[in-house]
Amino acid sequence: QLFYEEFKAVVSTQSTGVTDSLVIEIIEANLQSDACKIGFMLDGFPRNLVQAEKLDDYLDGQSEPLNNVVEFKVKDDILVERIAGRMIHQSSGRTYHEVFAPPKVPMTDDVTG
């Protein structure tokens, strides 16, 4: 919630996506929250070298070692299927996938129709 308005403004005005600096601010703020006191898992972050370096700097500054890293190697065609099949109902934010979690009626929101 801390960065919701800033995030929303960036997403609605930029076609290039969210900046590394905003992503890093959000990650750092969340890592300082009570929810991360006993540990945390980052899924899909860092996505590039700048983000990885900033995460290293942050963790060094907190004297918090990075204990484990898991990398999943997935074939490109599987990734394309997962990404290309995603669907989002714009007004509610509900998500569907045409193969793995389809709506009950094709191309129709399960709640609003």
N, CA, C and O atoms as a MOPAC input file, in Angstrom:
PM7 MOZYME 1SCF
protein

 N      0.80800 1    -1.19500 1     0.00000 1
 C      0.00000 1     0.00000 1     0.00000 1
 C      0.85500 1     1.26500 1     0.00000 1
 O      0.41600 1     2.32000 1    -0.45800 1
 N      2.08200 1     1.15000 1     0.51800 1
 C      2.93100 1     2.32200 1     0.64300 1
 C      3.12500 1     3.05400 1    -0.67800 1
 O      3.12900 1     4.28400 1    -0.70700 1
 N      3.28200 1     2.32300 1    -1.75500 1
 C      3.61800 1     2.92400 1    -3.03800 1
 C      2.50400 1     2.78200 1    -4.06000 1
 O      2.72900 1     2.99000 1    -5.25200 1
 N      1.31200 1     2.43300 1    -3.61400 1
 C      0.23300 1     2.12500 1    -4.54300 1
 C     -0.06100 1     3.28800 1    -5.49100 1
 O     -0.14400 1     3.08600 1    -6.70200 1
 N     -0.21700 1     4.48400 1    -4.96400 1
 C     -0.56600 1     5.62800 1    -5.81600 1
 C      0.54100 1     5.95500 1    -6.81200 1
 O      0.27300 1     6.24700 1    -7.97700 1
 N      1.78900 1     5.90300 1    -6.34400 1
 C      2.91900 1     6.16700 1    -7.24400 1
 C      2.99300 1     5.09400 1    -8.32500 1
 O      3.18900 1     5.39900 1    -9.50200 1
 N      2.83600 1     3.84400 1    -7.91900 1
 C      2.85900 1     2.72800 1    -8.85900 1
 C      1.74000 1     2.87200 1    -9.88700 1
 O      1.97000 1     2.71900 1   -11.08600 1
 N      0.53900 1     3.16300 1    -9.41800 1
 C     -0.63000 1     3.32000 1   -10.29200 1
 C     -0.40100 1     4.45100 1   -11.29500 1
 O     -0.73600 1     4.31800 1   -12.47200 1
 N      0.16900 1     5.56200 1   -10.82800 1
 C      0.43000 1     6.69300 1   -11.71400 1
 C      1.44900 1     6.33600 1   -12.79300 1
 O      1.28400 1     6.70000 1   -13.95700 1
 N      2.48000 1     5.63600 1   -12.40900 1
 C      3.51000 1     5.24800 1   -13.36800 1
 C      2.94700 1     4.28900 1   -14.39800 1
 O      3.16600 1     4.46400 1   -15.59700 1
 N      2.23300 1     3.29100 1   -13.94800 1
 C      1.68400 1     2.29000 1   -14.85600 1
 C      0.68400 1     2.91800 1   -15.82800 1
 O      0.63500 1     2.53300 1   -16.99600 1
 N     -0.09600 1     3.86000 1   -15.36800 1
 C     -1.12200 1     4.44900 1   -16.23400 1
 C     -0.55000 1     5.44900 1   -17.23600 1
 O     -1.21000 1     5.76900 1   -18.22400 1
 N      0.66500 1     5.94900 1   -17.00100 1
 C      1.21700 1     6.96300 1   -17.89600 1
 C      2.40100 1     6.48500 1   -18.71900 1
 O      2.79900 1     7.16500 1   -19.66500 1
 N      2.97100 1     5.34900 1   -18.38900 1
 C      4.14600 1     4.87000 1   -19.10800 1
 C      3.85800 1     3.55200 1   -19.79400 1
 O      3.30800 1     2.62700 1   -19.19700 1
 N      4.23500 1     3.48400 1   -21.04800 1
 C      4.07900 1     2.21200 1   -21.75400 1
 C      5.29800 1     1.32500 1   -21.54800 1
 O      5.27200 1     0.14600 1   -21.89900 1
 N      6.36800 1     1.88300 1   -20.98200 1
 C      7.60400 1     1.12000 1   -20.80700 1
 C      7.64200 1     0.34500 1   -19.50500 1
 O      8.55300 1    -0.45700 1   -19.29800 1
 N      6.69200 1     0.55900 1   -18.63500 1
 C      6.66000 1    -0.17700 1   -17.38300 1
 C      7.21700 1     0.62000 1   -16.22200 1
 O      7.48300 1     1.81600 1   -16.33800 1
 N      7.38500 1    -0.05000 1   -15.12200 1
 C      7.81100 1     0.56900 1   -13.88000 1
 C      9.33100 1     0.65600 1   -13.86100 1
 O     10.01600 1    -0.26700 1   -14.30200 1
 N      9.85500 1     1.76000 1   -13.35100 1
 C     11.29900 1     1.95800 1   -13.31800 1
 C     11.95400 1     1.05700 1   -12.27100 1
 O     11.31700 1     0.63700 1   -11.30500 1
 N     13.23300 1     0.77000 1   -12.48400 1
 C     13.99400 1    -0.00900 1   -11.50600 1
 C     13.97500 1     0.66800 1   -10.14600 1
 O     13.83700 1    -0.00300 1    -9.12300 1
 N     14.11000 1     1.98400 1   -10.11900 1
 C     14.17300 1     2.68500 1    -8.83700 1
 C     12.88300 1     2.52200 1    -8.03800 1
 O     12.93500 1     2.36100 1    -6.81800 1
 N     11.73300 1     2.55800 1    -8.69600 1
 C     10.46500 1     2.36900 1    -7.98200 1
 C     10.33300 1     0.92600 1    -7.49900 1
 O      9.90200 1     0.68600 1    -6.37100 1
 N     10.70100 1    -0.02600 1    -8.34100 1
 C     10.64200 1    -1.43700 1    -7.93500 1
 C     11.52100 1    -1.66300 1    -6.71300 1
 O     11.11600 1    -2.34400 1    -5.77000 1
 N     12.71200 1    -1.09900 1    -6.72600 1
 C     13.64900 1    -1.27300 1    -5.61600 1
 C     13.10300 1    -0.61900 1    -4.34700 1
 O     13.21800 1    -1.18500 1    -3.26000 1
 N     12.50900 1     0.56600 1    -4.47700 1
 C     11.87900 1     1.21500 1    -3.31000 1
 C     10.80100 1     0.33000 1    -2.70300 1
 O     10.71800 1     0.18700 1    -1.48400 1
 N      9.98100 1    -0.25900 1    -3.55700 1
 C      8.89000 1    -1.12100 1    -3.08500 1
 C      9.46000 1    -2.35800 1    -2.39000 1
 O      8.99900 1    -2.73800 1    -1.31300 1
 N     10.45400 1    -2.97800 1    -3.00400 1
 C     11.07800 1    -4.16900 1    -2.40900 1
 C     11.69100 1    -3.83300 1    -1.05500 1
 O     11.46500 1    -4.54600 1    -0.07700 1
 N     12.46600 1    -2.75000 1    -0.99200 1
 C     13.11600 1    -2.36700 1     0.26900 1
 C     12.08600 1    -2.07600 1     1.35800 1
 O     12.26100 1    -2.49800 1     2.50100 1
 N     11.03300 1    -1.37000 1     1.02000 1
 C     10.00100 1    -1.05600 1     2.01100 1
 C      9.34600 1    -2.33200 1     2.53600 1
 O      9.08500 1    -2.45700 1     3.73300 1
 N      9.08500 1    -3.27000 1     1.64200 1
 C      8.46500 1    -4.52200 1     2.06300 1
 C      9.41600 1    -5.38200 1     2.88300 1
 O      8.98300 1    -6.05400 1     3.81900 1
 N     10.70300 1    -5.37500 1     2.55000 1
 C     11.67000 1    -6.15900 1     3.31700 1
 C     11.82300 1    -5.62500 1     4.74000 1
 O     12.24600 1    -6.35800 1     5.63500 1
 N     11.48300 1    -4.35900 1     4.95400 1
 C     11.55400 1    -3.76100 1     6.28900 1
 C     10.27900 1    -4.00000 1     7.09800 1
 O     10.21700 1    -3.65200 1     8.27700 1
 N      9.27600 1    -4.58600 1     6.47400 1
 C      7.99300 1    -4.79900 1     7.15900 1
 C      8.06500 1    -5.98500 1     8.12000 1
 O      8.96700 1    -6.81900 1     8.02900 1
 N      7.11200 1    -6.04700 1     9.02900 1
 C      7.03400 1    -7.15400 1     9.98500 1
 C      6.89600 1    -8.50300 1     9.28500 1
 O      7.37300 1    -9.52100 1     9.78700 1
 N      6.25400 1    -8.50600 1     8.14800 1
 C      6.03000 1    -9.75900 1     7.43000 1
 C      7.33600 1   -10.43200 1     6.99600 1
 O      7.36000 1   -11.63800 1     6.75000 1
 N      8.41000 1    -9.66400 1     6.90400 1
 C      9.68700 1   -10.21500 1     6.43700 1
 C     10.72000 1   -10.37700 1     7.54400 1
 O     11.88600 1   -10.66200 1     7.27000 1
 N     10.30100 1   -10.19700 1     8.79000 1
 C     11.25400 1   -10.26700 1     9.90500 1
 C     11.95500 1   -11.61100 1    10.03300 1
 O     13.13700 1   -11.65700 1    10.37400 1
 N     11.25100 1   -12.70200 1     9.76700 1
 C     11.89000 1   -14.01500 1     9.92400 1
 C     12.36400 1   -14.59700 1     8.59200 1
 O     12.90400 1   -15.70300 1     8.55500 1
 N     12.16900 1   -13.87400 1     7.52300 1
 C     12.64000 1   -14.32200 1     6.22300 1
 C     11.71000 1   -13.87400 1     5.11200 1
 O     10.62000 1   -13.36100 1     5.36400 1
 N     12.15000 1   -14.07000 1     3.89900 1
 C     11.35300 1   -13.64900 1     2.74200 1
 C     11.76800 1   -14.45300 1     1.52200 1
 O     12.84800 1   -15.04200 1     1.47500 1
 N     10.88400 1   -14.46000 1     0.54300 1
 C     11.15900 1   -15.07500 1    -0.74100 1
 C     10.79800 1   -14.05800 1    -1.81600 1
 O      9.71800 1   -13.46800 1    -1.78100 1
 N     11.68700 1   -13.85800 1    -2.75400 1
 C     11.43400 1   -12.95000 1    -3.86500 1
 C     11.18900 1   -13.78600 1    -5.11700 1
 O     12.03700 1   -14.59000 1    -5.50200 1
 N     10.05900 1   -13.60400 1    -5.74100 1
 C      9.69300 1   -14.35300 1    -6.94100 1
 C      9.69800 1   -13.38900 1    -8.11700 1
 O      8.87200 1   -12.47800 1    -8.17400 1
 N     10.60700 1   -13.57600 1    -9.04200 1
 C     10.67200 1   -12.70800 1   -10.21100 1
 C     11.46800 1   -11.43900 1    -9.97400 1
 O     11.39300 1   -10.50600 1   -10.77300 1
 N     12.21900 1   -11.38800 1    -8.90500 1
 C     13.06700 1   -10.23800 1    -8.60100 1
 C     14.36600 1   -10.76900 1    -8.04600 1
 O     14.35000 1   -11.66500 1    -7.20200 1
 N     15.47500 1   -10.25200 1    -8.48800 1
 C     15.67500 1    -9.17900 1    -9.47400 1
 C     15.49800 1    -9.68200 1   -10.90800 1
 O     15.69600 1   -10.86000 1   -11.20500 1
 N     15.12400 1    -8.75700 1   -11.77500 1
 C     14.91100 1    -9.09000 1   -13.18200 1
 C     16.06300 1    -8.63900 1   -14.07600 1
 O     16.12700 1    -9.00500 1   -15.25000 1
 N     16.97200 1    -7.84400 1   -13.51200 1
 C     18.10700 1    -7.38500 1   -14.31800 1
 C     19.29700 1    -7.10000 1   -13.39900 1
 O     19.18100 1    -7.18700 1   -12.17700 1
 N     20.43400 1    -6.75900 1   -13.99500 1
 C     21.66100 1    -6.55600 1   -13.23600 1
 C     21.55700 1    -5.37600 1   -12.27200 1
 O     22.04100 1    -5.46500 1   -11.14400 1
 N     20.93800 1    -4.27800 1   -12.69200 1
 C     20.78700 1    -3.11000 1   -11.81000 1
 C     20.01200 1    -3.49600 1   -10.55700 1
 O     20.41600 1    -3.15200 1    -9.44700 1
 N     18.90900 1    -4.20300 1   -10.72600 1
 C     18.10900 1    -4.63000 1    -9.57700 1
 C     18.90300 1    -5.57800 1    -8.68400 1
 O     18.80500 1    -5.49200 1    -7.46000 1
 N     19.68400 1    -6.47700 1    -9.27100 1
 C     20.48600 1    -7.41400 1    -8.48300 1
 C     21.53700 1    -6.66900 1    -7.66400 1
 O     21.75100 1    -6.97900 1    -6.49200 1
 N     22.18600 1    -5.69600 1    -8.27700 1
 C     23.20000 1    -4.91500 1    -7.56600 1
 C     22.58100 1    -4.11100 1    -6.43500 1
 O     23.15100 1    -4.03200 1    -5.34700 1
 N     21.42100 1    -3.51200 1    -6.68000 1
 C     20.74400 1    -2.73500 1    -5.63400 1
 C     20.28300 1    -3.63300 1    -4.49000 1
 O     20.34700 1    -3.23600 1    -3.32600 1
 N     19.82500 1    -4.82300 1    -4.80700 1
 C     19.44200 1    -5.77000 1    -3.76000 1
 C     20.66100 1    -6.14800 1    -2.92800 1
 O     20.58200 1    -6.19600 1    -1.70000 1
 N     21.79000 1    -6.41700 1    -3.58600 1
 C     23.03200 1    -6.71800 1    -2.86200 1
 C     23.41900 1    -5.57000 1    -1.93700 1
 O     23.76800 1    -5.79000 1    -0.77800 1
 N     23.35600 1    -4.33700 1    -2.45700 1
 C     23.69900 1    -3.16500 1    -1.64100 1
 C     22.78700 1    -3.05600 1    -0.42600 1
 O     23.24500 1    -2.79500 1     0.68700 1
 N     21.49600 1    -3.25700 1    -0.65000 1
 C     20.52800 1    -3.16200 1     0.44300 1
 C     20.81100 1    -4.22200 1     1.51400 1
 O     20.87700 1    -3.91200 1     2.70300 1
 N     20.97600 1    -5.46300 1     1.08200 1
 C     21.21200 1    -6.54700 1     2.03300 1
 C     22.52700 1    -6.35600 1     2.78400 1
 O     22.60500 1    -6.64400 1     3.97800 1
 N     23.56600 1    -5.87000 1     2.09000 1
 C     24.83400 1    -5.56700 1     2.76200 1
 C     24.62600 1    -4.50200 1     3.83200 1
 O     25.15200 1    -4.61900 1     4.93800 1
 N     23.86700 1    -3.47600 1     3.50900 1
 C     23.59300 1    -2.39200 1     4.45500 1
 C     22.79100 1    -2.84200 1     5.66400 1
 O     22.87900 1    -2.23300 1     6.73000 1
 N     22.02500 1    -3.88400 1     5.50700 1
 C     21.20500 1    -4.41600 1     6.59900 1
 C     21.90900 1    -5.56000 1     7.33100 1
 O     21.37300 1    -6.11800 1     8.28800 1
 N     23.10900 1    -5.90000 1     6.87300 1
 C     23.82900 1    -7.07300 1     7.39900 1
 C     22.95500 1    -8.32400 1     7.33500 1
 O     22.93300 1    -9.14100 1     8.25600 1
 N     22.24800 1    -8.44400 1     6.23900 1
 C     21.32500 1    -9.55600 1     6.01700 1
 C     21.85200 1   -10.38800 1     4.85200 1
 O     21.76200 1    -9.96400 1     3.69900 1
 N     22.40300 1   -11.57100 1     5.14000 1
 C     22.94700 1   -12.36700 1     4.03900 1
 C     21.84800 1   -12.99800 1     3.18800 1
 O     20.75500 1   -13.29300 1     3.67100 1
 N     22.16000 1   -13.19300 1     1.94200 1
 C     21.26700 1   -13.92200 1     1.04900 1
 C     21.63300 1   -15.39600 1     1.18600 1
 O     22.74700 1   -15.78800 1     0.83800 1
 N     20.72200 1   -16.21000 1     1.68200 1
 C     21.03600 1   -17.59900 1     2.00500 1
 C     20.90500 1   -18.55700 1     0.83100 1
 O     21.73400 1   -19.45400 1     0.67600 1
 N     19.89500 1   -18.39000 1     0.01400 1
 C     19.64300 1   -19.33800 1    -1.06500 1
 C     19.07400 1   -18.63500 1    -2.28100 1
 O     18.39600 1   -17.61300 1    -2.17500 1
 N     19.36400 1   -19.20300 1    -3.43300 1
 C     18.78400 1   -18.73700 1    -4.69200 1
 C     18.31200 1   -19.96700 1    -5.44200 1
 O     19.02400 1   -20.96800 1    -5.51600 1
 N     17.11800 1   -19.89500 1    -5.99600 1
 C     16.57500 1   -20.99000 1    -6.79600 1
 C     16.33500 1   -20.45300 1    -8.19800 1
 O     15.69800 1   -19.41400 1    -8.37100 1
 N     16.83700 1   -21.15200 1    -9.18300 1
 C     16.60600 1   -20.77600 1   -10.57400 1
 C     15.87200 1   -21.91500 1   -11.26100 1
 O     16.30400 1   -23.06700 1   -11.21000 1
 N     14.78100 1   -21.59000 1   -11.89000 1
 C     14.03400 1   -22.58200 1   -12.65100 1
 C     14.40900 1   -22.44000 1   -14.12100 1
 O     14.31600 1   -21.35000 1   -14.68500 1
 N     14.82000 1   -23.51000 1   -14.72600 1
 C     15.10500 1   -23.49700 1   -16.15700 1
 C     13.88000 1   -24.07500 1   -16.86000 1
 O     13.52100 1   -25.23800 1   -16.67500 1
 N     13.25700 1   -23.23500 1   -17.66300 1
 C     12.01800 1   -23.62500 1   -18.32700 1
 C     12.17900 1   -23.37800 1   -19.82300 1
 O     12.72100 1   -22.35400 1   -20.23900 1
 N     11.70900 1   -24.31500 1   -20.61500 1
 C     11.80200 1   -24.17400 1   -22.06900 1
 C     11.00000 1   -22.96300 1   -22.52900 1
 O      9.94800 1   -22.64700 1   -21.97300 1
 N     11.51600 1   -22.29300 1   -23.55600 1
 C     10.88100 1   -21.07000 1   -24.06700 1
 C      9.42800 1   -21.28100 1   -24.46500 1
 O      8.58900 1   -20.42400 1   -24.18800 1
 N      9.10700 1   -22.40900 1   -25.11100 1
 C      7.73200 1   -22.62200 1   -25.56500 1
 C      6.76400 1   -22.73700 1   -24.38300 1
 O      5.60200 1   -22.34600 1   -24.49600 1
 N      7.23000 1   -23.26300 1   -23.26400 1
 C      6.39300 1   -23.34200 1   -22.06700 1
 C      6.15100 1   -21.94200 1   -21.50300 1
 O      5.03300 1   -21.60500 1   -21.11100 1
 N      7.20400 1   -21.13600 1   -21.46600 1
 C      7.05600 1   -19.75700 1   -20.97600 1
 C      6.09800 1   -18.95500 1   -21.85000 1
 O      5.25400 1   -18.21300 1   -21.34600 1
 N      6.23800 1   -19.11200 1   -23.16300 1
 C      5.35100 1   -18.39300 1   -24.08100 1
 C      3.90100 1   -18.81200 1   -23.85200 1
 O      3.00700 1   -17.96600 1   -23.83500 1
 N      3.66500 1   -20.10400 1   -23.67600 1
 C      2.29700 1   -20.57900 1   -23.42300 1
 C      1.74000 1   -19.97300 1   -22.13500 1
 O      0.58300 1   -19.55500 1   -22.09000 1
 N      2.56400 1   -19.92700 1   -21.09300 1
 C      2.11600 1   -19.38100 1   -19.80700 1
 C      1.80400 1   -17.88500 1   -19.92300 1
 O      0.79600 1   -17.41100 1   -19.39900 1
 N      2.66900 1   -17.15800 1   -20.60600 1
 C      2.49700 1   -15.70400 1   -20.69900 1
 C      1.38400 1   -15.33200 1   -21.68000 1
 O      0.53300 1   -14.49400 1   -21.38000 1
 N      1.40300 1   -15.95700 1   -22.83900 1
 C      0.44900 1   -15.59300 1   -23.89100 1
 C     -0.98900 1   -15.93200 1   -23.52400 1
 O     -1.91500 1   -15.30700 1   -24.04200 1
 N     -1.20000 1   -16.90500 1   -22.64200 1
 C     -2.55700 1   -17.29800 1   -22.28800 1
 C     -3.18600 1   -16.49600 1   -21.17200 1
 O     -4.33600 1   -16.74000 1   -20.80600 1
 N     -2.45000 1   -15.54000 1   -20.62100 1
 C     -2.98000 1   -14.75800 1   -19.49800 1
 C     -4.08700 1   -13.80900 1   -19.95200 1
 O     -4.02100 1   -13.21400 1   -21.02700 1
 N     -5.10100 1   -13.68900 1   -19.10300 1
 C     -6.19700 1   -12.75400 1   -19.35900 1
 C     -6.52700 1   -12.04600 1   -18.04800 1
 O     -6.51500 1   -12.65600 1   -16.97900 1
 N     -6.81800 1   -10.76600 1   -18.14600 1
 C     -7.16800 1    -9.98100 1   -16.95700 1
 C     -8.47900 1    -9.25800 1   -17.21800 1
 O     -8.63400 1    -8.58000 1   -18.23300 1
 N     -9.42300 1    -9.40800 1   -16.29300 1
 C    -10.66600 1    -8.64700 1   -16.35300 1
 C    -10.33200 1    -7.25900 1   -15.83000 1
 O    -10.07700 1    -7.08600 1   -14.63900 1
 N    -10.33200 1    -6.27300 1   -16.71500 1
 C     -9.81400 1    -4.95000 1   -16.38900 1
 C    -10.49000 1    -4.27700 1   -15.20400 1
 O     -9.80600 1    -3.70900 1   -14.35300 1
 N    -11.79600 1    -4.32700 1   -15.12900 1
 C    -12.47100 1    -3.56200 1   -14.07400 1
 C    -12.32300 1    -4.17800 1   -12.68900 1
 O    -12.40300 1    -3.46400 1   -11.69000 1
 N    -12.10900 1    -5.49200 1   -12.61100 1
 C    -12.00200 1    -6.13200 1   -11.29400 1
 C    -10.58600 1    -6.57200 1   -10.95200 1
 O    -10.24500 1    -6.73100 1    -9.78000 1
 N     -9.75700 1    -6.76900 1   -11.98200 1
 C     -8.41500 1    -7.27600 1   -11.75900 1
 C     -8.34800 1    -8.78600 1   -11.66000 1
 O     -7.26900 1    -9.34100 1   -11.45200 1
 N     -9.49400 1    -9.47100 1   -11.80600 1
 C     -9.47600 1   -10.93400 1   -11.74800 1
 C     -8.65100 1   -11.46700 1   -12.91700 1
 O     -8.70300 1   -10.94500 1   -14.03000 1
 N     -7.88800 1   -12.52100 1   -12.63100 1
 C     -7.03100 1   -13.09000 1   -13.66700 1
 C     -7.49600 1   -14.47800 1   -14.06300 1
 O     -8.03200 1   -15.24000 1   -13.25900 1
 N     -7.27200 1   -14.77200 1   -15.32000 1
 C     -7.60700 1   -16.06800 1   -15.88700 1
 C     -6.45100 1   -16.49500 1   -16.78400 1
 O     -5.57500 1   -15.69500 1   -17.11200 1
 N     -6.46200 1   -17.75300 1   -17.17000 1
 C     -5.51800 1   -18.24800 1   -18.16700 1
 C     -6.30100 1   -19.17300 1   -19.07900 1
 O     -7.05100 1   -20.03100 1   -18.61200 1
 N     -6.12700 1   -18.99700 1   -20.37700 1
 C     -6.96900 1   -19.75300 1   -21.31200 1
 C     -6.76800 1   -21.26600 1   -21.23000 1
 O     -7.64800 1   -22.01600 1   -21.65100 1
 N     -5.62900 1   -21.73700 1   -20.69800 1
 C     -5.39000 1   -23.17500 1   -20.55700 1
 C     -5.47600 1   -23.62200 1   -19.09900 1
 O     -6.16100 1   -24.59800 1   -18.79300 1
 N     -4.79600 1   -22.92500 1   -18.20400 1
 C     -4.60800 1   -23.38700 1   -16.83000 1
 C     -5.67600 1   -22.91300 1   -15.84400 1
 O     -5.88700 1   -23.55800 1   -14.81700 1
 N     -6.34600 1   -21.81400 1   -16.13100 1
 C     -7.40600 1   -21.30700 1   -15.24500 1
 C     -8.40400 1   -20.50600 1   -16.07000 1
 O     -8.55300 1   -19.29900 1   -15.87400 1
 N     -9.09000 1   -21.18000 1   -16.99600 1
 C     -9.99900 1   -20.45100 1   -17.89000 1
 C    -11.27100 1   -20.01300 1   -17.17100 1
 O    -11.67900 1   -20.62100 1   -16.18100 1
 N    -11.89600 1   -18.94300 1   -17.68200 1
 C    -13.21100 1   -18.58600 1   -17.15200 1
 C    -14.22000 1   -19.66800 1   -17.53400 1
 O    -13.99200 1   -20.43400 1   -18.47000 1
 N    -15.32500 1   -19.72700 1   -16.81000 1
 C    -16.33500 1   -20.76200 1   -17.07500 1
 C    -16.89700 1   -20.65800 1   -18.48700 1
 O    -17.16500 1   -21.66500 1   -19.14300 1
 N    -17.07100 1   -19.39900 1   -18.94600 1
 C    -17.51200 1   -19.14200 1   -20.31600 1
 C    -16.36600 1   -18.40600 1   -20.99800 1
 O    -15.89700 1   -17.39200 1   -20.47900 1
 N    -15.89900 1   -18.89400 1   -22.16000 1
 C    -14.74400 1   -18.26000 1   -22.80300 1
 C    -14.89500 1   -16.73700 1   -22.95400 1
 O    -15.93900 1   -16.23300 1   -23.36900 1
 N    -13.81900 1   -16.02900 1   -22.60300 1
 C    -13.72200 1   -14.56500 1   -22.73700 1
 C    -14.79100 1   -13.81100 1   -21.96500 1
 O    -15.16600 1   -12.70000 1   -22.34200 1
 N    -15.28900 1   -14.41600 1   -20.87400 1
 C    -16.33200 1   -13.79600 1   -20.05600 1
 C    -15.94100 1   -13.91100 1   -18.58300 1
 O    -15.56600 1   -14.98900 1   -18.12100 1
 N    -16.02700 1   -12.81100 1   -17.85400 1
 C    -15.70600 1   -12.82500 1   -16.43000 1
 C    -16.67600 1   -13.71400 1   -15.67600 1
 O    -17.88400 1   -13.65800 1   -15.90700 1
 N    -16.15400 1   -14.53300 1   -14.77700 1
 C    -16.98700 1   -15.47000 1   -14.02500 1
 C    -17.97900 1   -14.77200 1   -13.09000 1
 O    -19.03600 1   -15.32500 1   -12.78600 1
 N    -17.65100 1   -13.58400 1   -12.64200 1
 C    -18.51300 1   -12.89900 1   -11.65600 1
 C    -19.50500 1   -11.96600 1   -12.32000 1
 O    -20.69400 1   -11.99500 1   -12.00000 1
 N    -19.03000 1   -11.13500 1   -13.24400 1
 C    -19.89600 1   -10.11600 1   -13.83100 1
 C    -20.48800 1   -10.50500 1   -15.17600 1
 O    -21.40200 1    -9.84600 1   -15.67300 1
 N    -19.96100 1   -11.58500 1   -15.76900 1
 C    -20.50500 1   -12.03600 1   -17.05300 1
 C    -20.01000 1   -11.35000 1   -18.23300 1
 O    -20.41800 1   -11.67000 1   -19.34900 1

